Amino acid sequence: MTIQVELNPEMEARLVAGAQERGISVEQYAAALLKDAVALYSEPTGELSVEELHAMLDAIAEGSDKLPNLPTSAFSRESFYEGRG
């Protein structure tokens, strides 16, 4: 299916910049954005495709490289109740 969408200059610039950041064409980027938007508002089936699962896990992990590296002992039952008593 082919559709035409009129964009104001600001939206066009944002679309072009987003495509350039990802190294893909404006058309590919616009199609990906539309696909993601439609997926957000579609009826849930209770099942994820492999691609959707990977996208979800990537979104969850985004920024995790900035979390502190804590020892396993930091997650003991006692550590959660430390100082209460």
Stockholm file with secondary structure:
# STOCKHOLM 1.0

chainA/1-85         MTIQVELNPEMEARLVAGAQERGISVEQYAAALLKDAVALYSEPTGELSVEELHAMLDAIAEGSDKLPNLPTSAFSRESFYEGRG
#=GR chainA/1-85 SS CCCCCCCCHHHHHHHHHHHHHHTSCHHHHHHHHHHHHHHHTSCCCSCCCHHHHHHHHHHHHTTGGGSCCCCGGGGSHHHHSTTCC
#=GC SS_cons        CCCCCCCCHHHHHHHHHHHHHHTSCHHHHHHHHHHHHHHHTSCCCSCCCHHHHHHHHHHHHTTGGGSCCCCGGGGSHHHHSTTCC
//
